[in-house]
Amino acid sequence: MMVPFQWLYQVRGSISSGLKMYLVESKGGAIVCMLLSLFFLGTWPAVLTLLERRGRLPQHTYLDYTMTNFLAAVIIALTFGEIGSERPNFFSQVSQLKDNWPSVLFAMLGGVFLSIGNLSTQYAWAFVGLSVTEVITSSITVVIGTTFNYFLDDKINRAEILFPGVGCFLIAVCLGSAVHSSNAADNKAKLRSLPSAHKPSTEATYTSIATETLPEKGTKDPESASGSVGKAKAGTAHYLVELENRRAIKVFGKSTLIGLTITFFAGFCFSLFSPAFNLATNDQWHTLKKGVDKLVVYTAFFYFSVSCFVIAIILNIIFLYHPVLDLPRSSFKAYLNDWNGRGWAFLAGLLCGFGNGLQFMGGQAAGYAAADAVQALPLVSTFWGVLLFGEYRKSSRRTYTLLVSMLFMFIVAVGVLMASSGHRK
């Protein structure tokens, strides 16, 4: 159903004063922004996971993703940030860098945190899984970032609703950890059913079967919940082996602590980028001189994305020649010639870029603490994980019960957080 544009954005002022920048000012508009952001930010991880499972190097994928992620910020700045005659608009604020540089630095710091966090999760998805990675990182973001934003926003969100919502996220995290543990036990049981020639030498980490080369007789990808590579069906032991043989990041034989460490580090980075952006647009610490306009959300998002772009380019070019986690060495020339899956990586960048922009637009109106409700994105990521990748297929009844409980708690959490939204004066 189409949502009326004027319902999403209320344009202040009379016609005689000219059109002004589109700013989300209503609570309803803020909630719509957060819901769209929730879908976008929950979908792009599934796209990158799809490419990694098909064997594309994460360095190549992330460089492509970074390009369109930055493009989304430019589009937002040059449209919503420039439409109308109100000042300051995007270009006028860019020209005032000597006056508003403290806020610019906060925005760029937020971009650094987000870029490193996103880059880390790209590796964590392979080790921990899409659903559980998103659950853990989102919970850390809510516990640290939402609490920080609540005080930065002068408590405009209702604490009696907000913090129970944070508690719901914590419960969901515990359930998510239980899902991961139960699913890991299920996978061990599946691998025990393999013929002795294919059993892993270290059962706890599913090791030596990764080196077995199995014939690929089928035509469907391991990402398909209903299909297979070779003859293996999703959720079977042979499926796990074939997926490992094809994917870019090899995980068998590596300690589970590697994935968990990367995941917790990413969650910490995510918890800081939203408060940094909040400081950039609202100047709660009074770093701007008197009379200097605060950064509008579109200008702040542009600077935020510039630093996100620069950091991502630098780190991924380094990783091309000095890869981590035993990935093969590549080169910039090899990256330019790698068109396999490039369109999907471009799509992921657009989804993430517009998702972040919508989150910030909603947060400007309803409070960034409530905008952090988009951290319920594991709801969306889990949906794609189950639908596309066959996660939890042929798992035990205990795993299914825990999975349903986790998703239910996330639904409660996002509803409570959105209900806590106030209105910025």
FIVEXTI-928268 format. One record per residue (C-alpha): x, y, z; residue number from 0; residue in one letter. Coordinates in steps of 0.25 Angstrom, whole numbers, plus 5000, padded with zeros to 4 digits. Layout:
FIVEXTI-928268
<c1->X, c2->Y, c3->Z, nr->NUM, rest->A>
...
END
This chain:
FIVEXTI-928268
<c1->5000, c2->5000, c3->5000, nr->0, rest->M>
<c1->5005, c2->5014, c3->4996, nr->1, rest->M>
<c1->5008, c2->5023, c3->5008, nr->2, rest->V>
<c1->5004, c2->5038, c3->5005, nr->3, rest->P>
<c1->5016, c2->5046, c3->5004, nr->4, rest->F>
<c1->5011, c2->5057, c3->5012, nr->5, rest->Q>
<c1->5008, c2->5048, c3->5024, nr->6, rest->W>
<c1->5022, c2->5044, c3->5024, nr->7, rest->L>
<c1->5028, c2->5058, c3->5024, nr->8, rest->Y>
<c1->5022, c2->5071, c3->5029, nr->9, rest->Q>
<c1->5027, c2->5083, c3->5023, nr->10, rest->V>
<c1->5028, c2->5095, c3->5032, nr->11, rest->R>
<c1->5024, c2->5109, c3->5028, nr->12, rest->G>
<c1->5015, c2->5115, c3->5019, nr->13, rest->S>
<c1->5015, c2->5115, c3->5004, nr->14, rest->I>
<c1->5019, c2->5129, c3->5003, nr->15, rest->S>
<c1->5032, c2->5127, c3->5010, nr->16, rest->S>
<c1->5035, c2->5116, c3->5000, nr->17, rest->G>
<c1->5038, c2->5101, c3->5002, nr->18, rest->L>
<c1->5047, c2->5096, c3->5013, nr->19, rest->K>
<c1->5055, c2->5084, c3->5015, nr->20, rest->M>
<c1->5047, c2->5072, c3->5017, nr->21, rest->Y>
<c1->5048, c2->5068, c3->5032, nr->22, rest->L>
<c1->5041, c2->5057, c3->5039, nr->23, rest->V>
<c1->5033, c2->5064, c3->5050, nr->24, rest->E>
<c1->5022, c2->5055, c3->5053, nr->25, rest->S>
<c1->5022, c2->5043, c3->5062, nr->26, rest->K>
<c1->5015, c2->5035, c3->5051, nr->27, rest->G>
<c1->5025, c2->5039, c3->5041, nr->28, rest->G>
<c1->5036, c2->5035, c3->5050, nr->29, rest->A>
<c1->5030, c2->5021, c3->5052, nr->30, rest->I>
<c1->5029, c2->5019, c3->5037, nr->31, rest->V>
<c1->5043, c2->5023, c3->5035, nr->32, rest->C>
<c1->5048, c2->5013, c3->5046, nr->33, rest->M>
<c1->5039, c2->5002, c3->5040, nr->34, rest->L>
<c1->5045, c2->5004, c3->5026, nr->35, rest->L>
<c1->5059, c2->5005, c3->5032, nr->36, rest->S>
<c1->5057, c2->4992, c3->5040, nr->37, rest->L>
<c1->5054, c2->4984, c3->5027, nr->38, rest->F>
<c1->5065, c2->4990, c3->5019, nr->39, rest->F>
<c1->5075, c2->4988, c3->5030, nr->40, rest->L>
<c1->5071, c2->4974, c3->5032, nr->41, rest->G>
<c1->5071, c2->4970, c3->5018, nr->42, rest->T>
<c1->5085, c2->4975, c3->5013, nr->43, rest->W>
<c1->5093, c2->4965, c3->5022, nr->44, rest->P>
<c1->5085, c2->4954, c3->5016, nr->45, rest->A>
<c1->5090, c2->4959, c3->5002, nr->46, rest->V>
<c1->5105, c2->4959, c3->5006, nr->47, rest->L>
<c1->5103, c2->4945, c3->5013, nr->48, rest->T>
<c1->5098, c2->4940, c3->5000, nr->49, rest->L>
<c1->5110, c2->4945, c3->4992, nr->50, rest->L>
<c1->5120, c2->4939, c3->5003, nr->51, rest->E>
<c1->5113, c2->4926, c3->5002, nr->52, rest->R>
<c1->5115, c2->4926, c3->4987, nr->53, rest->R>
<c1->5130, c2->4927, c3->4989, nr->54, rest->G>
<c1->5132, c2->4942, c3->4986, nr->55, rest->R>
<c1->5143, c2->4948, c3->4994, nr->56, rest->L>
<c1->5137, c2->4958, c3->5005, nr->57, rest->P>
<c1->5148, c2->4968, c3->5001, nr->58, rest->Q>
<c1->5142, c2->4969, c3->4987, nr->59, rest->H>
<c1->5128, c2->4969, c3->4992, nr->60, rest->T>
<c1->5130, c2->4980, c3->5003, nr->61, rest->Y>
<c1->5137, c2->4989, c3->4993, nr->62, rest->L>
<c1->5125, c2->4989, c3->4984, nr->63, rest->D>
<c1->5115, c2->4990, c3->4995, nr->64, rest->Y>
<c1->5123, c2->5002, c3->5000, nr->65, rest->T>
<c1->5121, c2->5010, c3->4987, nr->66, rest->M>
<c1->5106, c2->5009, c3->4986, nr->67, rest->T>
<c1->5105, c2->5011, c3->5001, nr->68, rest->N>
<c1->5112, c2->5025, c3->5000, nr->69, rest->F>
<c1->5104, c2->5028, c3->4987, nr->70, rest->L>
<c1->5091, c2->5026, c3->4996, nr->71, rest->A>
<c1->5096, c2->5037, c3->5005, nr->72, rest->A>
<c1->5099, c2->5047, c3->4993, nr->73, rest->V>
<c1->5085, c2->5044, c3->4988, nr->74, rest->I>
<c1->5079, c2->5047, c3->5001, nr->75, rest->I>
<c1->5087, c2->5060, c3->5003, nr->76, rest->A>
<c1->5084, c2->5065, c3->4989, nr->77, rest->L>
<c1->5069, c2->5063, c3->4990, nr->78, rest->T>
<c1->5063, c2->5064, c3->5004, nr->79, rest->F>
<c1->5075, c2->5072, c3->5008, nr->80, rest->G>
<c1->5074, c2->5082, c3->4997, nr->81, rest->E>
<c1->5060, c2->5084, c3->4993, nr->82, rest->I>
<c1->5054, c2->5097, c3->4997, nr->83, rest->G>
<c1->5059, c2->5111, c3->5001, nr->84, rest->S>
<c1->5061, c2->5109, c3->5016, nr->85, rest->E>
<c1->5075, c2->5112, c3->5021, nr->86, rest->R>
<c1->5083, c2->5105, c3->5025, nr->87, rest->P>
<c1->5082, c2->5094, c3->5015, nr->88, rest->N>
<c1->5092, c2->5084, c3->5011, nr->89, rest->F>
<c1->5102, c2->5092, c3->5002, nr->90, rest->F>
<c1->5101, c2->5104, c3->5012, nr->91, rest->S>
<c1->5105, c2->5096, c3->5023, nr->92, rest->Q>
<c1->5116, c2->5089, c3->5016, nr->93, rest->V>
<c1->5122, c2->5103, c3->5013, nr->94, rest->S>
<c1->5122, c2->5106, c3->5028, nr->95, rest->Q>
<c1->5132, c2->5095, c3->5032, nr->96, rest->L>
<c1->5141, c2->5105, c3->5040, nr->97, rest->K>
<c1->5129, c2->5108, c3->5049, nr->98, rest->D>
<c1->5122, c2->5094, c3->5050, nr->99, rest->N>
<c1->5134, c2->5085, c3->5050, nr->100, rest->W>
<c1->5132, c2->5080, c3->5064, nr->101, rest->P>
<c1->5118, c2->5074, c3->5060, nr->102, rest->S>
<c1->5125, c2->5069, c3->5047, nr->103, rest->V>
<c1->5135, c2->5062, c3->5055, nr->104, rest->L>
<c1->5124, c2->5055, c3->5063, nr->105, rest->F>
<c1->5117, c2->5051, c3->5050, nr->106, rest->A>
<c1->5130, c2->5045, c3->5044, nr->107, rest->M>
<c1->5133, c2->5038, c3->5057, nr->108, rest->L>
<c1->5120, c2->5031, c3->5056, nr->109, rest->G>
<c1->5123, c2->5027, c3->5042, nr->110, rest->G>
<c1->5136, c2->5021, c3->5046, nr->111, rest->V>
<c1->5129, c2->5012, c3->5057, nr->112, rest->F>
<c1->5119, c2->5008, c3->5047, nr->113, rest->L>
<c1->5129, c2->5004, c3->5036, nr->114, rest->S>
<c1->5137, c2->4996, c3->5045, nr->115, rest->I>
<c1->5125, c2->4989, c3->5051, nr->116, rest->G>
<c1->5119, c2->4985, c3->5038, nr->117, rest->N>
<c1->5132, c2->4980, c3->5033, nr->118, rest->L>
<c1->5134, c2->4972, c3->5045, nr->119, rest->S>
<c1->5120, c2->4966, c3->5044, nr->120, rest->T>
<c1->5123, c2->4961, c3->5030, nr->121, rest->Q>
<c1->5133, c2->4951, c3->5035, nr->122, rest->Y>
<c1->5124, c2->4948, c3->5048, nr->123, rest->A>
<c1->5113, c2->4943, c3->5039, nr->124, rest->W>
<c1->5121, c2->4932, c3->5034, nr->125, rest->A>
<c1->5126, c2->4927, c3->5048, nr->126, rest->F>
<c1->5113, c2->4930, c3->5056, nr->127, rest->V>
<c1->5102, c2->4930, c3->5046, nr->128, rest->G>
<c1->5093, c2->4941, c3->5041, nr->129, rest->L>
<c1->5082, c2->4941, c3->5051, nr->130, rest->S>
<c1->5091, c2->4939, c3->5064, nr->131, rest->V>
<c1->5101, c2->4950, c3->5060, nr->132, rest->T>
<c1->5090, c2->4960, c3->5057, nr->133, rest->E>
<c1->5083, c2->4956, c3->5071, nr->134, rest->V>
<c1->5096, c2->4958, c3->5079, nr->135, rest->I>
<c1->5101, c2->4971, c3->5072, nr->136, rest->T>
<c1->5087, c2->4977, c3->5073, nr->137, rest->S>
<c1->5086, c2->4974, c3->5088, nr->138, rest->S>
<c1->5099, c2->4981, c3->5091, nr->139, rest->I>
<c1->5095, c2->4993, c3->5082, nr->140, rest->T>
<c1->5082, c2->4994, c3->5090, nr->141, rest->V>
<c1->5088, c2->4992, c3->5104, nr->142, rest->V>
<c1->5099, c2->5002, c3->5102, nr->143, rest->I>
<c1->5095, c2->5011, c3->5090, nr->144, rest->G>
<c1->5080, c2->5013, c3->5094, nr->145, rest->T>
<c1->5083, c2->5016, c3->5109, nr->146, rest->T>
<c1->5093, c2->5027, c3->5104, nr->147, rest->F>
<c1->5083, c2->5033, c3->5094, nr->148, rest->N>
<c1->5073, c2->5033, c3->5105, nr->149, rest->Y>
<c1->5081, c2->5043, c3->5113, nr->150, rest->F>
<c1->5086, c2->5051, c3->5101, nr->151, rest->L>
<c1->5072, c2->5053, c3->5097, nr->152, rest->D>
<c1->5068, c2->5059, c3->5110, nr->153, rest->D>
<c1->5060, c2->5047, c3->5114, nr->154, rest->K>
<c1->5049, c2->5050, c3->5103, nr->155, rest->I>
<c1->5046, c2->5036, c3->5102, nr->156, rest->N>
<c1->5037, c2->5030, c3->5113, nr->157, rest->R>
<c1->5047, c2->5022, c3->5123, nr->158, rest->A>
<c1->5035, c2->5013, c3->5128, nr->159, rest->E>
<c1->5033, c2->5008, c3->5114, nr->160, rest->I>
<c1->5047, c2->5009, c3->5108, nr->161, rest->L>
<c1->5055, c2->5001, c3->5118, nr->162, rest->F>
<c1->5046, c2->4990, c3->5119, nr->163, rest->P>
<c1->5048, c2->4989, c3->5104, nr->164, rest->G>
<c1->5063, c2->4988, c3->5106, nr->165, rest->V>
<c1->5060, c2->4977, c3->5116, nr->166, rest->G>
<c1->5052, c2->4970, c3->5105, nr->167, rest->C>
<c1->5064, c2->4970, c3->5096, nr->168, rest->F>
<c1->5073, c2->4964, c3->5107, nr->169, rest->L>
<c1->5063, c2->4953, c3->5109, nr->170, rest->I>
<c1->5063, c2->4951, c3->5094, nr->171, rest->A>
<c1->5078, c2->4951, c3->5094, nr->172, rest->V>
<c1->5078, c2->4940, c3->5104, nr->173, rest->C>
<c1->5068, c2->4932, c3->5096, nr->174, rest->L>
<c1->5077, c2->4934, c3->5083, nr->175, rest->G>
<c1->5089, c2->4929, c3->5090, nr->176, rest->S>
<c1->5081, c2->4917, c3->5094, nr->177, rest->A>
<c1->5077, c2->4915, c3->5079, nr->178, rest->V>
<c1->5091, c2->4915, c3->5075, nr->179, rest->H>
<c1->5096, c2->4905, c3->5085, nr->180, rest->S>
<c1->5084, c2->4896, c3->5082, nr->181, rest->S>
<c1->5086, c2->4897, c3->5067, nr->182, rest->N>
<c1->5101, c2->4894, c3->5069, nr->183, rest->A>
<c1->5098, c2->4882, c3->5076, nr->184, rest->A>
<c1->5088, c2->4878, c3->5065, nr->185, rest->D>
<c1->5099, c2->4880, c3->5055, nr->186, rest->N>
<c1->5109, c2->4871, c3->5063, nr->187, rest->K>
<c1->5098, c2->4860, c3->5063, nr->188, rest->A>
<c1->5096, c2->4861, c3->5048, nr->189, rest->K>
<c1->5111, c2->4860, c3->5046, nr->190, rest->L>
<c1->5112, c2->4847, c3->5054, nr->191, rest->R>
<c1->5103, c2->4841, c3->5044, nr->192, rest->S>
<c1->5113, c2->4842, c3->5033, nr->193, rest->L>
<c1->5120, c2->4830, c3->5028, nr->194, rest->P>
<c1->5134, c2->4829, c3->5036, nr->195, rest->S>
<c1->5142, c2->4834, c3->5024, nr->196, rest->A>
<c1->5135, c2->4847, c3->5024, nr->197, rest->H>
<c1->5134, c2->4849, c3->5039, nr->198, rest->K>
<c1->5141, c2->4861, c3->5045, nr->199, rest->P>
<c1->5154, c2->4858, c3->5052, nr->200, rest->S>
<c1->5150, c2->4868, c3->5063, nr->201, rest->T>
<c1->5135, c2->4867, c3->5065, nr->202, rest->E>
<c1->5133, c2->4879, c3->5073, nr->203, rest->A>
<c1->5138, c2->4888, c3->5062, nr->204, rest->T>
<c1->5134, c2->4880, c3->5050, nr->205, rest->Y>
<c1->5148, c2->4880, c3->5044, nr->206, rest->T>
<c1->5154, c2->4870, c3->5034, nr->207, rest->S>
<c1->5141, c2->4869, c3->5026, nr->208, rest->I>
<c1->5144, c2->4882, c3->5020, nr->209, rest->A>
<c1->5155, c2->4877, c3->5012, nr->210, rest->T>
<c1->5147, c2->4866, c3->5005, nr->211, rest->E>
<c1->5143, c2->4869, c3->4991, nr->212, rest->T>
<c1->5129, c2->4865, c3->4988, nr->213, rest->L>
<c1->5124, c2->4864, c3->4974, nr->214, rest->P>
<c1->5115, c2->4876, c3->4970, nr->215, rest->E>
<c1->5104, c2->4869, c3->4962, nr->216, rest->K>
<c1->5092, c2->4878, c3->4965, nr->217, rest->G>
<c1->5090, c2->4892, c3->4960, nr->218, rest->T>
<c1->5084, c2->4899, c3->4972, nr->219, rest->K>
<c1->5091, c2->4907, c3->4982, nr->220, rest->D>
<c1->5094, c2->4904, c3->4997, nr->221, rest->P>
<c1->5087, c2->4917, c3->5000, nr->222, rest->E>
<c1->5073, c2->4911, c3->4995, nr->223, rest->S>
<c1->5065, c2->4905, c3->5006, nr->224, rest->A>
<c1->5058, c2->4896, c3->4997, nr->225, rest->S>
<c1->5070, c2->4893, c3->4988, nr->226, rest->G>
<c1->5084, c2->4887, c3->4989, nr->227, rest->S>
<c1->5098, c2->4886, c3->4983, nr->228, rest->V>
<c1->5100, c2->4872, c3->4979, nr->229, rest->G>
<c1->5090, c2->4863, c3->4985, nr->230, rest->K>
<c1->5090, c2->4869, c3->4999, nr->231, rest->A>
<c1->5077, c2->4875, c3->5004, nr->232, rest->K>
<c1->5077, c2->4887, c3->5013, nr->233, rest->A>
<c1->5079, c2->4883, c3->5028, nr->234, rest->G>
<c1->5087, c2->4870, c3->5025, nr->235, rest->T>
<c1->5101, c2->4867, c3->5029, nr->236, rest->A>
<c1->5105, c2->4866, c3->5014, nr->237, rest->H>
<c1->5099, c2->4880, c3->5012, nr->238, rest->Y>
<c1->5108, c2->4886, c3->5023, nr->239, rest->L>
<c1->5120, c2->4879, c3->5016, nr->240, rest->V>
<c1->5117, c2->4884, c3->5003, nr->241, rest->E>
<c1->5114, c2->4898, c3->5008, nr->242, rest->L>
<c1->5128, c2->4899, c3->5014, nr->243, rest->E>
<c1->5135, c2->4894, c3->5001, nr->244, rest->N>
<c1->5128, c2->4905, c3->4993, nr->245, rest->R>
<c1->5128, c2->4917, c3->5003, nr->246, rest->R>
<c1->5139, c2->4928, c3->5003, nr->247, rest->A>
<c1->5141, c2->4928, c3->5018, nr->248, rest->I>
<c1->5145, c2->4914, c3->5023, nr->249, rest->K>
<c1->5140, c2->4912, c3->5037, nr->250, rest->V>
<c1->5142, c2->4897, c3->5040, nr->251, rest->F>
<c1->5154, c2->4895, c3->5050, nr->252, rest->G>
<c1->5154, c2->4909, c3->5055, nr->253, rest->K>
<c1->5150, c2->4912, c3->5069, nr->254, rest->S>
<c1->5136, c2->4917, c3->5072, nr->255, rest->T>
<c1->5143, c2->4928, c3->5081, nr->256, rest->L>
<c1->5148, c2->4935, c3->5068, nr->257, rest->I>
<c1->5134, c2->4937, c3->5063, nr->258, rest->G>
<c1->5128, c2->4941, c3->5076, nr->259, rest->L>
<c1->5140, c2->4951, c3->5078, nr->260, rest->T>
<c1->5137, c2->4958, c3->5065, nr->261, rest->I>
<c1->5123, c2->4958, c3->5068, nr->262, rest->T>
<c1->5124, c2->4965, c3->5081, nr->263, rest->F>
<c1->5134, c2->4975, c3->5076, nr->264, rest->F>
<c1->5124, c2->4978, c3->5064, nr->265, rest->A>
<c1->5113, c2->4980, c3->5074, nr->266, rest->G>
<c1->5122, c2->4990, c3->5083, nr->267, rest->F>
<c1->5124, c2->4998, c3->5070, nr->268, rest->C>
<c1->5110, c2->4998, c3->5066, nr->269, rest->F>
<c1->5106, c2->5003, c3->5080, nr->270, rest->S>
<c1->5114, c2->5016, c3->5078, nr->271, rest->L>
<c1->5111, c2->5021, c3->5064, nr->272, rest->F>
<c1->5096, c2->5025, c3->5067, nr->273, rest->S>
<c1->5100, c2->5034, c3->5080, nr->274, rest->P>
<c1->5111, c2->5040, c3->5072, nr->275, rest->A>
<c1->5101, c2->5044, c3->5061, nr->276, rest->F>
<c1->5092, c2->5049, c3->5071, nr->277, rest->N>
<c1->5103, c2->5058, c3->5077, nr->278, rest->L>
<c1->5106, c2->5063, c3->5062, nr->279, rest->A>
<c1->5091, c2->5067, c3->5060, nr->280, rest->T>
<c1->5087, c2->5072, c3->5074, nr->281, rest->N>
<c1->5100, c2->5078, c3->5080, nr->282, rest->D>
<c1->5096, c2->5073, c3->5094, nr->283, rest->Q>
<c1->5110, c2->5076, c3->5099, nr->284, rest->W>
<c1->5110, c2->5090, c3->5093, nr->285, rest->H>
<c1->5122, c2->5089, c3->5085, nr->286, rest->T>
<c1->5117, c2->5099, c3->5075, nr->287, rest->L>
<c1->5119, c2->5114, c3->5077, nr->288, rest->K>
<c1->5107, c2->5123, c3->5079, nr->289, rest->K>
<c1->5099, c2->5126, c3->5067, nr->290, rest->G>
<c1->5105, c2->5114, c3->5059, nr->291, rest->V>
<c1->5094, c2->5105, c3->5053, nr->292, rest->D>
<c1->5093, c2->5091, c3->5057, nr->293, rest->K>
<c1->5096, c2->5081, c3->5046, nr->294, rest->L>
<c1->5083, c2->5077, c3->5039, nr->295, rest->V>
<c1->5081, c2->5062, c3->5038, nr->296, rest->V>
<c1->5084, c2->5061, c3->5024, nr->297, rest->Y>
<c1->5098, c2->5069, c3->5025, nr->298, rest->T>
<c1->5102, c2->5060, c3->5037, nr->299, rest->A>
<c1->5098, c2->5047, c3->5029, nr->300, rest->F>
<c1->5107, c2->5052, c3->5018, nr->301, rest->F>
<c1->5119, c2->5054, c3->5026, nr->302, rest->Y>
<c1->5116, c2->5041, c3->5034, nr->303, rest->F>
<c1->5116, c2->5033, c3->5021, nr->304, rest->S>
<c1->5129, c2->5040, c3->5016, nr->305, rest->V>
<c1->5137, c2->5035, c3->5027, nr->306, rest->S>
<c1->5130, c2->5021, c3->5026, nr->307, rest->C>
<c1->5133, c2->5021, c3->5012, nr->308, rest->F>
<c1->5148, c2->5025, c3->5014, nr->309, rest->V>
<c1->5150, c2->5015, c3->5025, nr->310, rest->I>
<c1->5144, c2->5003, c3->5017, nr->311, rest->A>
<c1->5152, c2->5006, c3->5005, nr->312, rest->I>
<c1->5165, c2->5007, c3->5013, nr->313, rest->I>
<c1->5163, c2->4994, c3->5021, nr->314, rest->L>
<c1->5158, c2->4986, c3->5009, nr->315, rest->N>
<c1->5169, c2->4989, c3->5000, nr->316, rest->I>
<c1->5179, c2->4985, c3->5011, nr->317, rest->I>
<c1->5171, c2->4972, c3->5013, nr->318, rest->F>
<c1->5172, c2->4970, c3->4998, nr->319, rest->L>
<c1->5188, c2->4968, c3->4999, nr->320, rest->Y>
<c1->5188, c2->4964, c3->5014, nr->321, rest->H>
<c1->5175, c2->4956, c3->5016, nr->322, rest->P>
<c1->5171, c2->4951, c3->5030, nr->323, rest->V>
<c1->5165, c2->4938, c3->5035, nr->324, rest->L>
<c1->5173, c2->4929, c3->5024, nr->325, rest->D>
<c1->5166, c2->4936, c3->5012, nr->326, rest->L>
<c1->5173, c2->4935, c3->4999, nr->327, rest->P>
<c1->5181, c2->4947, c3->4995, nr->328, rest->R>
<c1->5175, c2->4956, c3->4984, nr->329, rest->S>
<c1->5179, c2->4969, c3->4977, nr->330, rest->S>
<c1->5172, c2->4982, c3->4972, nr->331, rest->F>
<c1->5172, c2->4977, c3->4958, nr->332, rest->K>
<c1->5166, c2->4964, c3->4962, nr->333, rest->A>
<c1->5155, c2->4972, c3->4969, nr->334, rest->Y>
<c1->5152, c2->4980, c3->4957, nr->335, rest->L>
<c1->5151, c2->4968, c3->4948, nr->336, rest->N>
<c1->5141, c2->4961, c3->4958, nr->337, rest->D>
<c1->5127, c2->4963, c3->4953, nr->338, rest->W>
<c1->5121, c2->4951, c3->4959, nr->339, rest->N>
<c1->5111, c2->4956, c3->4969, nr->340, rest->G>
<c1->5114, c2->4970, c3->4967, nr->341, rest->R>
<c1->5100, c2->4975, c3->4965, nr->342, rest->G>
<c1->5096, c2->4968, c3->4978, nr->343, rest->W>
<c1->5107, c2->4975, c3->4986, nr->344, rest->A>
<c1->5102, c2->4989, c3->4980, nr->345, rest->F>
<c1->5088, c2->4986, c3->4984, nr->346, rest->L>
<c1->5093, c2->4983, c3->4998, nr->347, rest->A>
<c1->5100, c2->4996, c3->4999, nr->348, rest->G>
<c1->5087, c2->5004, c3->4995, nr->349, rest->L>
<c1->5079, c2->4996, c3->5005, nr->350, rest->L>
<c1->5089, c2->4999, c3->5016, nr->351, rest->C>
<c1->5090, c2->5014, c3->5012, nr->352, rest->G>
<c1->5076, c2->5017, c3->5011, nr->353, rest->F>
<c1->5073, c2->5009, c3->5024, nr->354, rest->G>
<c1->5083, c2->5017, c3->5032, nr->355, rest->N>
<c1->5077, c2->5030, c3->5026, nr->356, rest->G>
<c1->5063, c2->5026, c3->5030, nr->357, rest->L>
<c1->5067, c2->5022, c3->5044, nr->358, rest->Q>
<c1->5074, c2->5036, c3->5046, nr->359, rest->F>
<c1->5062, c2->5043, c3->5040, nr->360, rest->M>
<c1->5053, c2->5036, c3->5049, nr->361, rest->G>
<c1->5062, c2->5038, c3->5061, nr->362, rest->G>
<c1->5062, c2->5053, c3->5059, nr->363, rest->Q>
<c1->5047, c2->5054, c3->5061, nr->364, rest->A>
<c1->5044, c2->5043, c3->5071, nr->365, rest->A>
<c1->5058, c2->5042, c3->5079, nr->366, rest->G>
<c1->5069, c2->5033, c3->5075, nr->367, rest->Y>
<c1->5067, c2->5024, c3->5087, nr->368, rest->A>
<c1->5053, c2->5020, c3->5080, nr->369, rest->A>
<c1->5060, c2->5020, c3->5066, nr->370, rest->A>
<c1->5069, c2->5009, c3->5072, nr->371, rest->D>
<c1->5057, c2->5000, c3->5071, nr->372, rest->A>
<c1->5062, c2->4997, c3->5057, nr->373, rest->V>
<c1->5072, c2->4988, c3->5065, nr->374, rest->Q>
<c1->5061, c2->4978, c3->5064, nr->375, rest->A>
<c1->5066, c2->4975, c3->5050, nr->376, rest->L>
<c1->5069, c2->4961, c3->5054, nr->377, rest->P>
<c1->5054, c2->4958, c3->5052, nr->378, rest->L>
<c1->5056, c2->4961, c3->5037, nr->379, rest->V>
<c1->5070, c2->4955, c3->5036, nr->380, rest->S>
<c1->5065, c2->4942, c3->5043, nr->381, rest->T>
<c1->5054, c2->4942, c3->5033, nr->382, rest->F>
<c1->5064, c2->4942, c3->5021, nr->383, rest->W>
<c1->5073, c2->4932, c3->5028, nr->384, rest->G>
<c1->5062, c2->4922, c3->5029, nr->385, rest->V>
<c1->5056, c2->4925, c3->5015, nr->386, rest->L>
<c1->5069, c2->4926, c3->5007, nr->387, rest->L>
<c1->5079, c2->4918, c3->5014, nr->388, rest->F>
<c1->5071, c2->4907, c3->5021, nr->389, rest->G>
<c1->5076, c2->4911, c3->5035, nr->390, rest->E>
<c1->5070, c2->4902, c3->5046, nr->391, rest->Y>
<c1->5065, c2->4892, c3->5035, nr->392, rest->R>
<c1->5064, c2->4878, c3->5041, nr->393, rest->K>
<c1->5067, c2->4883, c3->5054, nr->394, rest->S>
<c1->5062, c2->4878, c3->5067, nr->395, rest->S>
<c1->5048, c2->4882, c3->5074, nr->396, rest->R>
<c1->5056, c2->4889, c3->5085, nr->397, rest->R>
<c1->5063, c2->4898, c3->5075, nr->398, rest->T>
<c1->5050, c2->4901, c3->5068, nr->399, rest->Y>
<c1->5044, c2->4904, c3->5081, nr->400, rest->T>
<c1->5055, c2->4914, c3->5085, nr->401, rest->L>
<c1->5055, c2->4920, c3->5071, nr->402, rest->L>
<c1->5040, c2->4923, c3->5072, nr->403, rest->V>
<c1->5042, c2->4929, c3->5086, nr->404, rest->S>
<c1->5053, c2->4938, c3->5082, nr->405, rest->M>
<c1->5045, c2->4943, c3->5070, nr->406, rest->L>
<c1->5033, c2->4946, c3->5079, nr->407, rest->F>
<c1->5042, c2->4954, c3->5089, nr->408, rest->M>
<c1->5048, c2->4962, c3->5078, nr->409, rest->F>
<c1->5034, c2->4966, c3->5073, nr->410, rest->I>
<c1->5030, c2->4970, c3->5087, nr->411, rest->V>
<c1->5043, c2->4978, c3->5088, nr->412, rest->A>
<c1->5042, c2->4986, c3->5076, nr->413, rest->V>
<c1->5027, c2->4989, c3->5079, nr->414, rest->G>
<c1->5031, c2->4994, c3->5093, nr->415, rest->V>
<c1->5043, c2->5002, c3->5088, nr->416, rest->L>
<c1->5034, c2->5009, c3->5078, nr->417, rest->M>
<c1->5023, c2->5012, c3->5088, nr->418, rest->A>
<c1->5033, c2->5019, c3->5096, nr->419, rest->S>
<c1->5036, c2->5030, c3->5086, nr->420, rest->S>
<c1->5034, c2->5044, c3->5090, nr->421, rest->G>
<c1->5035, c2->5057, c3->5081, nr->422, rest->H>
<c1->5047, c2->5066, c3->5080, nr->423, rest->R>
<c1->5043, c2->5080, c3->5083, nr->424, rest->K>
END
